[in-house]
């Protein structure tokens, strides 16, 4: 099959093959390209899912729910660069919506106690305790 120099380069074929590429060389290159396309499609789908997850956090305040149709379409049609930028933007928005200011159960035990979040249990007596 006759292929341009640009196509041969895209397929990773050496320049020495020439314009007329034999099937025995072309078919394995196309098979390899098919594997790479499938891997790319899987990576893009995972990137879209992550972008939608952080967009839901930023827009809806939860991973549950449905994004507005316009936003869903923008994410679905985005190429890799736009998808990376959208994910970064929504990650930053979600981070500002949910600041990492610490958890009260770890950082402020007294506030948790005052809110009724801590139940004091009586100490169990061990057999070696003398009372």
N, C-alpha and C positions, 0 to 999 in steps of 0.2 A: 504494500500500500504506500502511496506517495504521501509524505508528510513534510510540512514546512520545517525549517530549522527551529522556529519558535515552538512548534508542537513537539518536536523531538526533544528539545530542551526541557519542556514541561513534563514530559514522560520520563525524564532522566536517562535518555538514550545517548550514547556517545556520539560525538560529531563524526566519527569515522564511518558510521553506518551509511550515510548518504541519504538522498531524498527518498529512494525506494526502500522501504523497511520491510524485511521479510516477516511473514506471520509468526514464525518461530521466535522472533525477537519482540514483535509488537504485542502478542497476546499475553505473555507474562507481565509486560509493563502495564498493560491495561488492567490485568488482574490486581496488580499491586496498587494501582491507582484506585480501583474499586474499594479495596480494603481501607485505603486512606480516606476516601470519601465517606464511607460508613463510620469510621472513627470520628471524623470531623462532624458528621451529623449528630452523633451521640454526644459529643462535647458541646455542641451548640444547643441541643435540647436541654442538657443539664444546666448550661448557663442561662437559658431562658427560664427554667424552673426557679433557679436561685434569684434571678432578677425579679420574677413575679412574687417570690416570697418576701424579699425585702421591700418591694413596692407596696405590698399589702400591709406590711408593718408600718411603713411611712405614711401611707394614705388612709388606711382603715384602722390602724392601731392594733392589728391582729393578723396572724397568719391565716385566719379563717375569713370567709367572705369572698365576694367577687369584685374584681377591679372594674372600673368603668370601661366600657367597650373600646373607647378611643385609646386608652392606655394599653389595654390588652393587645390591640391591633399594632400599636407602635412597637411593643416588645416582640410580638410575633414576627414582624417584618424587619427588625433590626439586624444589621450585619454584625460581625464579631466586634468591630471597634465600637459601634454605637451601643451594643449590648454591654460591653465592658464599662462604657461611660455611664449608661443608665443605671447599672448595678452599683457603681461607685456613688452616684448621686443619691439613689434611694437608700443606700447603706448609711450615708451621712445624715440624711433626713430622719431615718429610723433611729439612729444614735442620738440625735438631738431630741427626738420625741421620748426616748427612753434613756435618760442619762444614767451613766454608770456611777451612781452616787453611793453605792453600797447597800447592803440589805440590812434592815433594822434588826433582824434576828441575830446577825453577826456583829454589827457595829454598835448597836444601842440596846443592850439587854434590858436596861431599866424601862425604856419606852415600850418594849414588848411586854414586859411584866405589867406596866400600868395599863396597857390595853387588854389585859386578861389573857395574853398569849402564852403564859407560862403557868403551869399547874405545879405547885409544890407537892411533892410526894413525901409521905413520912419515910424516914430512914428505916430500912429493914435492920432488925437486930441480928447480928451474927451470933453464933453459939459461943463465941469467945468473949462477948461483951458482958461486962459486969455492971448491973444497975441496981 
